[in-house]
Amino acid sequence: MNSWDERYAPATYFYGTEPNDFLREQAPVIPSGGTVLCLGEGEGRNAAYLAGQGYDVVALDQSAVGLEKAGRLAAAKAVHIQTIVANLDGYRFDAARWDGIVSIWCHLPSAIRSTLHRQMVMGLKPGGVFLLEAYTPRQLRNGTGGPKDVDLLPSLAELRRDLHGMEILVGTELDRVVQEGTGHNGLSAVVQIVARRPT
Ligand SMILES: C[S@@+](CC[C@H](N)C(=O)[O-])C[C@H]1O[C@@H](n2cnc3c(N)ncnc32)[C@H](O)[C@@H]1O
């Protein structure tokens, strides 16, 4: 059992059962009714929300415990999601398969992250949308959530580099209040991206 499995072991949902605010706001940019892959989706709150909006959703995470709860959450909300237990280190995306790829607080080591984001672009269909919210290095000053290791925290400049060739619809770093279960609570330094693969 890895540390995420342990965190997800209780019956309660660590980040709650409601979707991330930025995802809720920006999800309509993803082509309607399309296929969506949620990276590092944990207990499934975002995947279940997107399925409820009519998307065909696959939730991927390394934590089997988290994804089992994701399946239960989807059932409780009377929607269907598919789950895949997989490690994103070296993950190969099927070419041009997804209308949307979603990364909410999916904090990975920099050595994995850049490669993943560059590969991810090829996994999008032309016109497909990448949507990300993550903590930035400035979040280390706040005690309100997120990793304590700066190597896991991307900057906007890095993401812009890795998403070279994508049309950046939203690319911002800001401070906002994040309230998500017991895991995220309070004013937070975040980066937000919505990027479209050109047609
Ligand atoms: C902070 S949680 C976010 C969960 C979910 N996206 C949400 O917003 O509720 C980060 C998730 O990333 C997953 N994760 C971290 N490293 C991973 C890796 N190398 N491969 C797959 N999943 C990973 C963890 O298991 C965890 O569920």
The ligand as an ORCA input file, in Angstrom:
! r2SCAN-3c Opt
* xyz 0 1
  C      -3.404     15.792     -4.584
  S      -4.087     14.305     -5.215
  C      -5.286     14.968     -6.332
  C      -6.435     14.014     -6.608
  C      -7.504     14.544     -7.546
  N      -6.945     15.022     -8.801
  C      -8.340     15.626     -6.913
  O      -8.230     16.783     -7.307
  O      -9.127     15.298     -6.027
  C      -2.775     13.745     -6.296
  C      -3.032     12.399     -6.947
  O      -1.997     12.111     -7.881
  C      -1.722     10.728     -7.826
  N      -0.364     10.480     -8.332
  C       0.792     10.989     -7.833
  N       1.839     10.520     -8.535
  C       1.343      9.683     -9.485
  C       1.929      8.887    -10.509
  N       3.255      8.852    -10.694
  N       1.112      8.157    -11.304
  C      -0.236      8.182    -11.119
  N      -0.844      8.910    -10.176
  C      -0.065      9.661     -9.355
  C      -1.875     10.350     -6.372
  O      -2.094      8.967     -6.192
  C      -3.054     11.231     -5.962
  O      -4.274     10.539     -6.081
*
